[in-house]
Amino acid sequence: MYASENGHADVVNKLLAKGANVNLQDKGWQNSTNNSITIAAYRVIGSFLITVQMLI
């Protein structure tokens, strides 16, 4: 969850690929299911940035 909150799309993608439990909660009772839109957005942004880097 910290990776997604801090914009580390590459880390989020690796964690998800390795089967990270998206239902774990932090001390504030937040879980990554609550942040699923954020995670998806970082995946899209990360893919976009990789594509842009490849074009440069």
N, C-alpha and C positions, 0 to 999 in steps of 0.2 A: 504494500500500500504506500509506503514511503517513496518507493521508486516512482510510482504513478503520480503522486502528489508533487514530486520535485522534477517532473519532466524527463525522467530517464526511460524513454520508450524502449531503448535497446535492452535495458535490464528487465523491464516489464515483459517484453516479448520472450526473453530467455526464461524467466520464472514461469510464465504461463506454459511455455513449451515443455518445461520439466515437470509440469503438473502441480504448480503451486496451489495451495488451498485458498480459494478466493473468499471463503466464508469465515476465516479467522478474524477476530475482533481485536481492536486496540483498546487502550485504557478508557477511551471515550465512547466505547461501544460502537464504534464505526467499523464497518468491514468493507472489503473491496467490492462487494455486491452493491453497496450504497454508492460506490464510486465507479460503477461499471461504465457509465457514460464517459467519465474522465479517462479511464483506461482505454476505451475504444478510440477516443479522440487522440490520445498520445500515440496509439498504434498508427493511426492515419497520418498524423503529423510526422512521426518517425519515418514512415515509408515515403512520404513526400520529400523529406529532407534528404533521404538516401538517394532518391531519384534525381533531385536537383544537383546533388554532389556529383553524380555520375554524368550529368550533362555538362558540367563545367569543365 
